[in-house]
Amino acid sequence: MDALRHGWPIVFEPGGGARRTLLPVETAIASEARSETVLISAARAATLKLANQREAARPHGPVLIEGGEPFALADAVPIADPALDLAHPLKGPFRALPLEWEAMAEAAMELARIAGILPAFLVDPEQAGEAQPVAVADLEAYGASRDLRIVTRARLPVSASEDAEIIAFRSLDDTREHVALIIGKQTGDRPPLVRLHSECLTGDILGSLKCDCGPQLDAALHAMARHASEDCGWGALLYMRQEGRGIGLVNKLRAYRLQDEGFDTLDANRRLGLPDEARDFATAARMLDLLGAGEIRLMTNNPAKVAALEEAGITIAERVPHQLADNPHNARYLATKRDRSGHLLT
C-alpha cells in the first residue's frame, strides 16, 4: 500500500503461475511507462460501455481492457478518473479481454481501495521501475483482526459526560488506530448501548451539512450519557478509522464532486469503481470482544450493520433507532440511504 501511494509498481508472484506487474495509474512516477492493457473496475468499464449488466453488478470487480495501440500513462489517467470525462469525452475504442488471473486482479483492486487511490493499473508495463513483491495471501493476513489489541487507556472527560474513558486499539499490520469511548461504569450484567461511528473529517470536524455524521456522533454520546446517569448503564462509542465507508478521504471527496454533477452517493462510488460498503465490521467486533461486550444494544438505522456484527459473533440484543432531522444539503443523501441501501428511515 505504501508502494501504491508512492506510485511504485507491485508484482504478484503466485506459486507456479504467471507473475503480473501492476503500475497504479493515479500515482505512478514512471512517466514513460507503456502497456498493452489496463486493469480497471467493472463499474468504470460499464461507464466506458465495456461491461454487460451482469458484470456491472460487481462494480468493484476487475476488468482487463486493451486499445488500438499501447497505453501511455497519460492515456490511462483519463480512463481511470471519471472527473476527467468532460475534459476527455472521446476515449477508445477499447475491448474487454478474458481475465485469467482474477484473484490477483481482485487483490489489486482491494489494495488500491485501502491505499485510497483510484482502482486502475497498467498491466506488465515497460519502463515501470522496480516492483514491490506482493501475494494474494498478504491481503487476507492484513484483513485479519485477531492481532488487534488494546494498547492504552485514559480518563477523558467530554462535553457529553465527564465520566468517560478513551481506549486505543492497535493492530500489527494496520497503521490506523481505532478508539473506543466508554461512558459510565462498565458492567457485565447488562448489554451496553453501542454506536459504531466511522471517521468523517468533513462531518465530525468541519461541520459538513452534506451528511449527518457530526450530529449522529454528538447525539450518540449524549444518549449514552443519559443511559449512564438515568439507567445506571454504560455506553461504548467505537470510532473507526474508515473514512467514507472505507474508501478513504480523497476518494470520498471525489465522490462529492460527482454528486455535485447529479449522481447520488451509491452511483458516485460506483462511477469511481469503488464499493458501496467497505467498512471493516470484523475489527469492530474484535474491539467489542476486547471490551467484554459480546452482547450489545446497537444504535443504528442500518440492518446490514446488525447482520455484519452478528456474523462476526456479536449478539444484538436490541437495535436502537438513531435518526436525526435532515437538512436541504443532506436530504438526498439520506433518501439514498433509505431507498437504495435499506436504512430504516422515515
C-alpha positions, -999 to 999 in steps of 0.1 A, spaced: 0 0 0 29 23 7 43 15 -27 10 22 -44 7 56 -27 43 64 -38 35 54 -73 57 24 -75 47 -9 -93 37 -40 -74 43 -75 -87 22 -106 -78 43 -138 -78 19 -168 -74 34 -202 -67 39 -217 -102 17 -192 -120 24 -163 -143 36 -132 -125 19 -99 -131 33 -64 -126 8 -36 -119 16 1 -120 -10 24 -103 -23 48 -129 -32 76 -105 1 79 -86 27 64 -110 60 82 -112 73 62 -142 61 88 -167 75 68 -197 57 36 -188 36 20 -215 14 -11 -215 -8 -32 -239 -35 -35 -213 -51 -16 -184 -69 -31 -154 -100 -11 -143 -131 -18 -123 -163 -32 -137 -182 -1 -128 -157 20 -148 -158 -4 -176 -196 0 -177 -191 38 -180 -169 31 -210 -196 8 -224 -175 -23 -220 -194 -43 -193 -227 -60 -196 -253 -59 -169 -240 -90 -151 -205 -76 -149 -218 -42 -138 -235 -59 -108 -200 -63 -93 -187 -27 -95 -156 -33 -75 -146 -63 -97 -117 -62 -122 -119 -58 -160 -89 -60 -183 -91 -38 -214 -69 -31 -245 -70 -4 -271 -59 0 -307 -23 8 -295 -3 6 -263 -14 28 -234 9 56 -223 5 67 -187 -11 100 -200 -36 80 -219 -46 58 -189 -52 87 -164 -85 99 -180 -96 63 -184 -91 58 -146 -106 91 -133 -143 99 -140 -137 135 -130 -119 139 -163 -147 126 -185 -160 160 -195 -125 172 -204 -117 139 -223 -150 128 -238 -135 108 -267 -119 76 -253 -113 43 -270 -123 22 -287 -115 -4 -261 -121 -41 -259 -125 -62 -227 -103 -92 -226 -106 -126 -207 -91 -123 -173 -72 -154 -164 -56 -141 -132 -87 -129 -115 -75 -135 -79 -45 -112 -84 -67 -86 -101 -92 -86 -73 -65 -83 -47 -51 -53 -67 -85 -36 -67 -88 -41 -29 -52 -28 -23 -60 3 -43 -91 9 -22 -72 5 11 -44 28 -2 -71 54 -11 -62 56 -48 -82 50 -80 -85 13 -88 -67 13 -122 -34 -2 -132 -11 -5 -162 -5 -43 -166 30 -56 -172 42 -21 -183 75 -13 -199 98 11 -180 78 9 -148 107 6 -124 115 -19 -97 84 -36 -84 74 -43 -48 65 -81 -44 31 -90 -30 10 -121 -27 -28 -125 -27 -25 -142 7 -9 -110 21 -43 -92 18 -60 -119 38 -34 -116 65 -38 -78 65 -76 -81 69 -74 -105 99 -85 -88 131 -72 -114 155 -40 -94 163 -59 -63 173 -51 -54 209 -57 -26 235 -25 -5 238 -35 22 263 -65 38 280 -70 70 299 -98 91 315 -112 116 290 -140 140 302 -160 151 272 -188 176 268 -215 149 269 -201 132 300 -173 139 325 -173 102 333 -157 89 302 -126 68 293 -109 65 260 -93 32 249 -69 29 220 -66 -2 198 -37 -12 175 -30 -39 150 4 -52 139 -3 -47 102 -25 -17 102 -13 19 107 -49 30 115 -56 32 153 -92 29 163 -105 41 196 -135 34 219 -150 60 242 -166 44 273 -193 64 291 -204 52 325 -192 23 345 -186 -9 326 -206 -38 340 -212 -73 327 -248 -76 339 -264 -57 311 -256 -50 274 -241 -16 267 -255 10 244 -231 9 214 -226 31 184 -202 22 156 -191 56 141 -169 57 110 -145 86 109 -158 116 89 -134 145 88 -159 167 69 -188 160 92 -172 154 126 -146 182 125 -157 207 98 -195 205 104 -204 195 69 -241 196 60 -237 170 32 -240 141 57 -254 135 92 -222 122 107 -214 151 131 -249 153 146 -251 115 149 -218 114 168 -229 141 192 -264 126 197 -249 91 204 -226 104 231 -255 123 248 -277 92 246 -250 71 263 -246 98 290 -283 97 297 -283 59 298 -254 60 323 -269 86 346 -306 77 344 -305 39 340 -271 31 356 -260 16 323 -230 22 302 -222 30 266 -194 25 241 -187 46 211 -164 28 186 -146 54 165 -134 35 134 -107 50 112 -125 41 79 -133 74 62 -160 74 35 -174 40 44 -139 26 38 -129 43 5 -108 70 21 -109 107 24 -97 116 -11 -120 92 -28 -149 104 -7 -142 140 -19 -141 127 -54 -175 112 -49 -187 145 -35 -176 161 -68 -196 136 -88 -226 142 -65 -224 179 -75 -228 166 -111 -260 149 -102 -250 114 -91 -263 100 -58 -240 85 -32 -240 50 -45 -237 59 -82 -208 82 -74 -189 55 -56 -196 31 -85 -185 56 -111 -152 57 -92 -150 19 -94 -153 16 -56 -176 -5 -34 -208 10 -18 -198 -5 15 -162 -13 25 -162 -9 63 -144 -34 85 -170 -48 109 -148 -77 119 -124 -53 136 -153 -36 153 -165 -70 166 -129 -77 179 -129 -43 197 -162 -52 214 -148 -86 223 -118 -70 239 -141 -47 258 -161 -77 271 -192 -66 252 -203 -98 234 -240 -87 237 -250 -51 229 -278 -27 222 -267 -12 188 -276 23 178 -281 22 141 -307 26 113 -288 1 91 -300 -36 92 -269 -46 73 -247 -34 101 -267 -55 126 -262 -85 103 -225 -79 98 -218 -77 136 -239 -108 142 -220 -127 115 -188 -116 133 -200 -132 166 -217 -102 184 -252 -107 199 -275 -78 191 -300 -76 220 -317 -46 205 -315 -23 175 -319 13 188 -330 37 161 -307 67 156 -324 91 132 -320 128 132 -336 156 112 -324 162 77 -314 195 61 -316 208 25 -280 196 18 -282 160 30 -319 152 23 -309 133 -9 -281 116 8 -305 103 35 -331 93 9 -305 73 -9 -296 55 23 -333 47 28 -343 38 -8 -312 21 -21 -292 9 10 -321 -3 31 -317 21 61 -348 22 83 -355 59 80 -389 76 78 
